[in-house]
Amino acid sequence: MTKWEYLTAPVLVHATKQILDNFGQDGWELVQIVPGMNPENLVAYFKRPAS
């Protein structure tokens, strides 16, 4: 059975693609993205197989 690790990270709306690409290069898969505390921020939830 696959075991997962999870990460929650803030994402700035003006650099969304670059930030998500960086997490993807580290093996993180985006699960969900939701509004943050202010209009310029989002909160991203990621997962990847635990090593």
N, C-alpha and C positions, 0 to 999 in steps of 0.2 A: 504494500500500500504506500502511496506517495505521501510524504509528510511535507507540510508547507511552512514557510515563514512569511510574515506579513510586515508591511511598512506603510506608515501614514506620513505624507509629506506635503508641505505647502507648495503651491505652484503659482507663480505670477502670471497674470493673463497676457502680458506683453511678451513673454518668453516661453509660452506653453510648449511649443514644438521642441525647442532646444532642451528644455528640462525633461520632457517625457522621453526624448531620444537618449539622453544621458542615463536615465534609469533603465531603459530597454537594453542599452549596451552592457549594463551590469547584470542582466538576466531577470529584471523585474518585469512582470506583466501587469498592466493597468487593469484593475478590477472595476473601479468606479471613481468618478470625479464629481465633487459637490461644491456649491458655493462656500466661500470662506467667510470670515468675520467682516470683511469690507469688499466693495465691488472689484478691487484690483487683485484679489486673492482667491484661489481655489484650493480645495483640499483633495489630494489624490490618495487612493488606496491601491496598494500593489501587493502581489504575491509572487513567490518563486519557490521551486522545490528546495527543501532544506538539505544542506550538505552533510 
